[in-house]
């Protein structure tokens, strides 16, 4: 979904509130439901929860910023998870993460490309230690990476996105 929520989009928030309840104990399930529906926590959805439940926005944001599972900004079309678990770290996962960010020209402090095609997320473990270091792009796992292989992999996905964009125009 896009950052501009419409009345139709907010109907999904209303349905969540109806299903999960309006008490403070519903905070995490409500945030999870919103995140599942939108891919992140849009400000308008948070306002809607506050308006309909009385749960203070400060509480909702406090919980959302405490847990790293919640996002306050939209994710890219392609989610790239870079494993930084022990096995991947020892095998160069930090460098793979660095090269992934460089290859996608991510701005300092940003996790999503300006065109919103890619989001890079470091993760604690992807559960494929024998393939370390590992990157997961959407649902596809790529292992035994080094800097050149990572650059090649990122070019492959960028090229596929350019091709898709050309076919849609």
Backbone bond lengths (Angstrom), bond angles and torsions (degrees), N, CA, C in turn:
res aa  C-N    CA-C-N  psi(-1)  N-CA   C-N-CA  omega(-1)  CA-C   N-CA-C  phi
1 X - - - 1.445 - - 1.523 108.90 -
2 X 1.287 116.01 159.55 1.457 118.58 -179.91 1.517 110.80 -92.33
3 X 1.312 114.37 172.58 1.458 119.72 -175.53 1.522 111.76 -68.92
4 X 1.329 118.72 -21.64 1.451 122.05 179.33 1.518 108.98 -88.95
5 X 1.331 116.73 101.95 1.447 119.20 -179.15 1.513 108.90 -80.62
6 X 1.303 115.97 141.33 1.463 120.89 178.96 1.514 108.58 -105.04
7 X 1.322 116.10 175.02 1.462 120.69 177.19 1.530 110.46 -58.62
8 X 1.337 116.31 -38.70 1.459 120.18 179.09 1.516 109.91 -61.95
9 X 1.308 116.97 -44.06 1.460 120.98 178.81 1.528 110.64 -60.95
10 X 1.323 116.36 -41.82 1.464 119.58 -178.33 1.522 111.77 -70.37
11 X 1.317 117.63 -18.68 1.459 120.20 174.17 1.525 109.93 -62.25
12 X 1.331 117.18 -32.41 1.466 120.53 176.82 1.525 110.36 -65.51
13 X 1.319 117.35 -36.31 1.471 121.30 177.30 1.526 109.09 -66.97
14 X 1.328 116.44 -43.43 1.467 119.93 178.11 1.526 111.08 -59.26
15 X 1.326 116.31 -42.12 1.466 120.70 179.62 1.530 110.82 -63.72
16 X 1.329 116.37 -38.85 1.470 119.97 176.79 1.523 110.96 -61.71
17 X 1.313 116.30 -44.61 1.469 120.68 -179.38 1.526 109.41 -63.29
18 X 1.327 116.70 -43.27 1.468 119.94 178.54 1.524 111.45 -60.50
19 X 1.326 115.97 -39.60 1.462 120.62 -176.79 1.530 112.80 -78.70
20 X 1.344 116.93 -39.56 1.464 120.82 -171.85 1.525 114.32 -97.15
21 X 1.311 116.14 -18.90 1.459 119.53 -179.75 1.517 112.01 101.06
22 X 1.323 114.38 172.88 1.456 120.51 -173.77 1.523 113.23 -116.26
23 X 1.316 117.38 7.81 1.463 120.06 -178.54 1.519 112.28 -82.51
24 X 1.309 114.91 165.04 1.468 120.28 178.70 1.524 111.11 -58.48
25 X 1.341 117.15 -29.75 1.458 120.50 179.93 1.528 112.51 -68.07
26 X 1.317 117.32 -11.57 1.463 121.54 178.35 1.536 112.09 -91.18
27 X 1.319 117.61 0.54 1.462 121.24 -174.42 1.524 112.60 -53.76
28 X 1.309 117.96 -56.84 1.472 120.30 -176.20 1.530 111.08 -65.65
29 X 1.334 119.80 -46.91 1.470 117.76 177.12 1.540 112.91 -59.39
30 X 1.327 117.62 -38.12 1.466 120.04 177.77 1.530 110.97 -63.57
31 X 1.328 116.30 -46.20 1.463 119.31 178.76 1.527 111.07 -62.69
32 X 1.325 116.67 -40.54 1.467 119.66 177.97 1.525 110.88 -62.82
33 X 1.302 117.20 -42.67 1.458 121.20 179.24 1.514 112.39 -63.71
34 X 1.315 116.37 -41.82 1.471 120.61 177.80 1.519 109.82 -64.23
35 X 1.322 116.42 -45.52 1.461 120.43 179.01 1.526 110.49 -60.52
36 X 1.302 118.06 -42.12 1.464 121.31 178.39 1.529 111.13 -63.12
37 X 1.316 116.99 -38.63 1.465 121.10 -177.65 1.521 112.84 -73.91
38 X 1.330 117.29 -38.91 1.463 120.80 -172.40 1.523 113.99 -109.52
39 X 1.326 117.58 -16.36 1.457 120.89 -175.79 1.520 112.46 88.61
40 X 1.309 116.38 -8.97 1.467 123.70 177.75 1.522 106.72 -164.26
41 X 1.326 117.57 -175.91 1.465 121.76 -179.22 1.527 109.71 -106.35
42 X 1.334 117.55 91.11 1.473 119.43 179.15 1.529 111.04 -65.01
43 X 1.317 115.83 144.64 1.458 121.87 -179.97 1.524 111.13 -56.47
44 X 1.329 117.63 -41.76 1.461 120.50 -179.55 1.523 111.78 -62.65
45 X 1.326 117.62 -35.04 1.464 120.75 178.37 1.530 110.53 -68.58
46 X 1.318 116.51 -39.71 1.474 120.81 177.06 1.526 109.65 -63.34
47 X 1.333 115.83 -44.51 1.476 119.59 178.26 1.528 110.86 -60.06
48 X 1.333 116.16 -40.30 1.461 120.40 -179.16 1.532 109.98 -63.25
49 X 1.330 117.27 -42.55 1.466 120.51 178.46 1.530 109.30 -61.77
50 X 1.320 116.87 -44.76 1.467 120.55 179.35 1.527 110.54 -61.39
51 X 1.333 117.24 -46.48 1.460 121.19 -178.36 1.528 112.40 -62.86
52 X 1.327 116.66 -39.69 1.465 120.19 -174.36 1.526 114.23 -88.53
53 X 1.342 117.08 -21.77 1.468 119.03 -175.32 1.518 113.75 -114.91
54 X 1.306 116.58 -22.43 1.459 119.61 -174.59 1.525 112.78 83.27
55 X 1.330 117.51 -1.45 1.462 119.96 176.16 1.528 106.71 -67.90
56 X 1.322 118.31 122.61 1.466 119.76 -176.82 1.535 112.43 -60.98
57 X 1.320 115.63 140.14 1.471 120.71 177.93 1.524 109.89 -58.60
58 X 1.331 116.93 -34.85 1.470 119.62 179.79 1.526 110.62 -62.09
59 X 1.329 117.12 -35.64 1.465 120.84 177.81 1.528 109.62 -69.29
60 X 1.319 116.87 -45.84 1.467 120.84 -179.82 1.529 110.59 -60.16
61 X 1.331 116.81 -45.74 1.461 120.07 178.90 1.527 111.45 -68.17
62 X 1.318 117.13 -35.03 1.462 120.36 177.49 1.525 111.51 -60.87
63 X 1.320 116.05 -44.46 1.466 120.52 178.50 1.532 109.54 -68.42
64 X 1.334 116.13 -44.47 1.470 120.44 -177.46 1.527 112.22 -62.32
65 X 1.310 117.36 -35.07 1.468 119.20 -179.30 1.524 112.54 -86.11
66 X 1.332 117.11 -18.34 1.456 120.26 177.16 1.526 111.30 -72.42
67 X 1.327 116.58 -43.60 1.463 121.68 -177.80 1.518 109.77 -94.22
68 X 1.348 116.38 126.02 1.460 118.81 -176.84 1.526 113.31 -74.77
69 X 1.310 118.52 -2.49 1.457 121.45 176.80 1.533 110.98 -71.78
70 X 1.317 117.03 -25.56 1.460 120.73 -176.85 1.525 111.30 -89.83
71 X 1.325 114.82 143.43 1.459 122.18 179.43 1.515 109.60 -119.97
72 X 1.319 116.68 138.37 1.458 121.39 176.92 1.531 111.39 -101.40
73 X 1.313 116.19 -2.95 1.462 121.14 178.31 1.528 109.05 -126.52
74 X 1.328 116.80 152.96 1.469 119.54 -179.43 1.526 112.16 -64.70
75 X 1.325 115.03 151.00 1.462 120.68 175.55 1.522 109.00 -93.32
76 X 1.329 114.71 161.52 1.449 120.30 177.35 1.520 111.76 -75.21
77 X 1.299 115.04 170.04 1.460 121.65 178.99 1.527 111.00 -60.42
78 X 1.328 116.53 -36.07 1.466 122.64 -179.76 1.523 109.58 -114.75
79 X 1.324 115.85 125.02 1.461 121.09 178.03 1.524 108.80 -95.91
80 X 1.323 115.49 123.18 1.460 121.64 178.78 1.521 107.58 -112.42
81 X 1.323 115.72 115.13 1.455 121.46 178.42 1.526 108.59 -104.10
82 X 1.315 116.05 122.39 1.463 121.54 -179.91 1.518 107.64 -107.01
83 X 1.329 115.41 119.51 1.458 120.07 -178.26 1.531 110.27 -73.84
84 X 1.322 114.97 129.70 1.460 121.47 175.32 1.520 110.80 -122.03
85 X 1.338 115.81 21.79 1.459 120.93 176.02 1.524 110.62 -64.39
86 X 1.297 116.78 175.70 1.461 121.75 -173.60 1.523 112.96 -55.26
87 X 1.325 117.87 -53.32 1.471 120.19 -177.94 1.522 110.93 -61.35
88 X 1.325 116.57 -44.39 1.468 119.54 -179.97 1.523 111.33 -67.50
89 X 1.323 116.24 -39.47 1.461 120.38 178.25 1.534 110.68 -59.25
90 X 1.319 115.85 -47.85 1.464 121.05 -178.62 1.533 110.93 -62.97
91 X 1.328 116.53 -33.32 1.468 121.21 -177.63 1.530 113.53 -90.47
92 X 1.335 118.07 6.06 1.466 120.35 175.37 1.514 115.03 106.09
93 X 1.322 117.62 21.93 1.458 121.44 179.66 1.519 113.55 -58.67
94 X 1.323 116.74 -34.61 1.468 119.92 178.24 1.512 111.58 -62.25
95 X 1.317 116.12 -42.05 1.478 120.66 178.20 1.529 110.28 -67.54
96 X 1.329 117.18 -39.99 1.468 120.77 177.38 1.528 109.49 -60.43
97 X 1.323 117.51 -42.37 1.464 121.60 177.40 1.531 110.48 -60.94
98 X 1.310 115.92 -47.06 1.461 121.94 179.65 1.537 110.89 -59.72
99 X 1.321 117.40 -47.14 1.472 122.24 -178.99 1.532 110.73 -66.29
100 X 1.323 116.68 -37.48 1.463 120.44 177.09 1.521 109.59 -59.55
101 X 1.312 117.00 -48.70 1.470 121.39 179.54 1.525 111.06 -62.36
102 X 1.333 116.72 -44.27 1.471 120.61 179.53 1.522 110.76 -62.39
103 X 1.325 117.19 -44.84 1.455 122.05 -177.46 1.522 112.28 -61.81
104 X 1.314 116.22 -32.47 1.458 120.84 -179.60 1.523 112.16 -92.92
105 X 1.333 115.76 1.54 1.462 122.23 179.72 1.532 112.00 54.94
106 X 1.323 115.23 45.90 1.462 120.34 178.88 1.523 110.13 -73.53
107 X 1.299 115.91 134.11 1.455 121.32 177.25 1.525 109.75 -67.23
108 X 1.299 116.58 151.61 1.462 122.19 177.81 1.524 109.41 -55.97
109 X 1.321 116.53 128.31 1.453 121.70 178.88 1.525 114.81 83.67
110 X 1.315 117.53 -10.08 1.470 121.16 179.83 1.524 109.83 -92.87
111 X 1.314 115.85 151.46 1.459 119.17 174.38 1.523 112.25 -116.41
112 X 1.332 116.63 -5.75 1.460 121.50 -179.29 1.521 109.24 -125.82
113 X 1.339 116.04 136.64 1.455 120.59 -179.69 1.527 109.95 -65.35
114 X 1.319 116.26 154.81 1.466 120.70 -176.24 1.525 112.25 -62.06
115 X 1.326 117.85 -27.14 1.464 120.99 178.02 1.530 112.65 -86.10
116 X 1.332 116.27 1.47 1.457 125.36 179.77 1.528 113.51 57.19
117 X 1.324 115.75 32.64 1.458 120.10 176.19 1.529 111.77 -90.68
118 X 1.341 117.29 -29.78 1.461 120.68 -175.11 1.525 111.34 -135.39
119 X 1.329 115.12 137.38 1.459 122.31 170.18 1.519 106.84 -121.34
120 X 1.325 116.60 131.37 1.461 121.70 179.24 1.521 107.72 -108.57
121 X 1.330 114.70 125.92 1.449 120.51 -177.44 1.532 109.70 -129.87
122 X 1.328 117.55 117.36 1.470 118.80 173.53 1.526 108.69 -72.65
123 X 1.322 116.45 138.46 1.463 120.73 179.76 1.524 109.84 -128.22
124 X 1.318 115.75 157.17 1.461 121.27 -176.38 1.522 112.66 -72.26
125 X 1.331 117.82 -33.88 1.466 120.01 179.74 1.518 109.67 -168.06
126 X 1.311 115.84 138.37 1.459 121.48 174.62 1.523 111.95 -105.50
127 X 1.328 116.61 -3.16 1.453 120.69 175.13 1.518 115.03 77.71
128 X 1.317 117.11 23.45 1.479 120.91 178.30 1.521 108.81 -128.13
129 X 1.301 117.01 52.57 1.460 122.29 -172.57 1.523 113.64 -57.71
130 X 1.314 117.47 -30.35 1.472 119.61 -179.63 1.524 111.96 -71.03
131 X 1.337 117.35 -12.28 1.470 122.03 178.90 1.524 112.20 -104.43
132 X 1.318 117.68 10.41 1.465 122.37 -173.64 1.526 112.35 -58.48
133 X 1.342 114.62 142.77 1.456 130.24 -7.52 1.538 111.90 -79.29
134 X 1.327 114.09 149.71 1.460 121.86 -170.97 1.518 111.66 -123.65
135 X 1.337 114.51 142.79 1.455 123.12 172.40 1.515 106.60 -128.34
136 X 1.321 116.62 137.27 1.458 121.02 174.94 1.524 107.45 -113.68
137 X 1.315 116.80 121.64 1.457 121.85 176.18 1.515 106.12 -107.00
138 X 1.313 115.32 115.13 1.459 122.44 -172.02 1.531 107.56 54.58
139 X 1.301 119.96 -111.80 1.469 121.30 -179.11 1.528 112.91 -109.63
140 X 1.333 117.20 9.73 1.463 121.16 -177.41 1.523 110.47 -105.10
141 X 1.326 115.78 126.89 1.459 122.15 -178.72 1.523 110.14 -94.27
142 X 1.321 115.66 134.61 1.467 122.82 177.49 1.522 106.94 -124.96
143 X 1.334 116.40 123.04 1.453 119.47 -175.71 1.514 113.26 -122.92
144 X 1.338 113.45 177.23 1.465 123.59 -179.62 1.526 110.84 56.12
145 X 1.323 115.34 43.10 1.461 121.07 -176.34 1.525 112.03 -87.06
146 X 1.322 113.81 151.31 1.454 122.40 168.36 1.528 105.20 -133.73
147 X 1.318 117.60 -176.15 1.463 120.32 -176.04 1.531 112.24 -59.12
148 X 1.350 120.40 -50.98 1.470 119.21 -179.90 1.534 113.02 -61.41
149 X 1.320 117.36 -41.30 1.466 120.44 179.93 1.529 110.90 -65.74
150 X 1.319 116.42 -35.29 1.465 120.63 178.70 1.519 110.29 -67.61
151 X 1.332 117.09 -44.26 1.462 120.21 177.21 1.534 110.78 -58.72
152 X 1.323 115.52 -45.07 1.468 121.24 179.69 1.533 110.46 -61.44
153 X 1.318 116.39 -42.53 1.456 121.29 179.92 1.530 111.04 -63.25
154 X 1.319 116.96 -44.80 1.461 120.11 179.90 1.533 110.59 -64.72
155 X 1.344 117.29 -39.81 1.473 120.49 177.04 1.526 110.55 -60.70
156 X 1.326 116.51 -39.78 1.467 121.24 179.60 1.529 110.45 -59.24
157 X 1.332 116.74 -46.95 1.466 120.15 -179.08 1.528 111.39 -70.48
158 X 1.322 117.58 -37.23 1.459 120.06 177.38 1.527 110.36 -64.51
159 X 1.325 116.71 -42.10 1.459 121.71 179.06 1.531 109.93 -63.15
160 X 1.311 117.83 -42.41 1.459 121.82 178.76 1.533 110.78 -61.89
161 X 1.324 117.18 -38.93 1.468 120.78 178.15 1.530 111.16 -67.50
162 X 1.336 116.84 -40.52 1.464 119.92 178.13 1.526 110.51 -64.21
163 X 1.303 116.66 -40.51 1.462 121.69 179.13 1.532 109.86 -64.35
164 X 1.321 116.49 -44.19 1.463 121.04 178.79 1.526 110.66 -61.71
165 X 1.330 116.21 -41.54 1.470 120.06 179.57 1.529 110.79 -65.25
166 X 1.331 116.37 -40.14 1.468 119.96 178.99 1.528 111.12 -66.01
167 X 1.327 116.62 -36.91 1.469 120.12 179.21 1.529 112.18 -71.07
168 X 1.326 116.97 -25.02 1.474 120.97 -179.80 1.505 113.53 -87.61
169 X 1.350 116.99 -7.21 1.475 117.58 -178.56 1.505 112.58 -101.71
